[in-house]
Amino acid sequence: MALATIVILETSALVVQMEVITRIRSWLFNHALPVWTEKCMDSRFGGPVESFSLDGDRPFTDAYKRTFVVARQLYVMSHASLLGEKKAGPLADALFEYLRKVCWRGPESGWVHKVTLEGDILDPTADLYDFAFCLFALSWYYRLTENSDALTLAHQTLDIVERDFAHPSGNGYYNQLPANLPRQQNPHMHLMEGLLAFWEVTNDSRAKDMSNRLAALFQRQLFDKAAGAMPEFFDDFLNPIADSTRNHIEAGHQFEWAWILARHQQLSGQDHTDIVRTLVLNAERFGLHETRGWTMNSNKLDTSSQDRGSRTWPNSERIKGWIALHELTGVSPWHAIEQSCETLFGVHLASSAPRGMWLDTVDEDGKPTCIKIPTSTLYHVFLAFTEVLRIAEGSAPLSSNQEADFNSDSK
């Protein structure tokens, strides 16, 4: 290939990258954050809005608030404040107060699963998924504020996880209390995410030890090396449930684990390069729709497709998975970032969605199937997009007021 042709191709690729970066930055700072800093909180009942109507103008008719949604919004506003979003800091303070006053039952029981709109306990179940996101959010809020109450709550959260959720075999943790089956990989994944955030901001030795054990558990039990894939559900001994009618694979979670393991490698020095590569490349192989290009919702245990529709979050996690692989190996992530952004901006964050919001689910034909806009999705998109800006920052700094030409006709 002639040198001039190579230069043209490289220049074209760089232009596309810059367009993607500009579009992401614009959506975050000119669309999403202005909308969510205005609409995040429930003006009638307090706490965050659980979900919105499809026009984005009013809260959906949910009669509850889930603890993990409160925690996810606390994370977003804490991180956004650290990025310079002035309105986000006071919202983070308000979300923290709601989380600790409404969702916390004390150091013996910890976090409830769900409360009524008025703030009364609706479902007292202790769920590891909730505990994981509370730890993650408290870590980010502590990073922002150095609030001693947030630090205390994080330590008490870990006390309960170690004391009550730990499986007697030493292999991981129960999903819920009282313990139930099947066991799941997903709460373990998000617990490790929370532990890494807490370790990074506090250098806490317990968080370090627990995350090291979870990294070993993933490689030893949760990941099927022969299949190159990770089942979702397990028996009490963490053997994968072999029945395809009761178990499946989600490429989005493989991308998510890749990013988490890469973060663990950066903090611990343990080498996860091979398994991160396997997670990402196999998720690419079986998890992408062959014509749509999006990350499908699920696959059967033999990796054949199961749910060929699309949600916002798996496409966001694909971005993070490729950034993880890039940071461990140097391979370019941009083809996957660009393709995922085509899906996100063309389908989920498109002009047919309210400004700064999303159409969360579509079927294989691209037809929206959602009945509301879940607040919980913001965590996925915000984190993926800030990761893109983080890796691009050194070579392509962009001001937060740069506007991109998209969503011009959105509501």
Secondary structure, DSSP 8 states (H G I E B T S, - for coil): --HHHHHHHHHHHHHHHHHHHHHHHHIIIIIIHHHHHHHSB-TTT-SB-SEE-TTSSSB-S--EEEHHHHHHHHHHHHHHHHTT-TTHHHHHHHHHHHHHHHSB--TTT-B-SEEETTS-EEE--EEHHHHHHHHHHHHHHHHHH--HHHHHHHHHHHHHIIIIIB-TTSSSB-SEES--SSEESHHHHHHHHHHHHHHHHH--HHHHHHHHHHHHHIIIIISBTTTTB-BSEE-TTS-B---TTT--B-HHHHHHHHHHHHHHHHHH----HHHHHHHHHHHHHHHB-TTT-SBEEEE-TTS-EEEEEEEHHHHHHHHHHHHHHHHHH----HHHHHHHHHHIIIIISSTTS-TT----EE-TTS-B--SSEETTHHHHHHHHHHHHHHHHTTT----TT---S--TT--
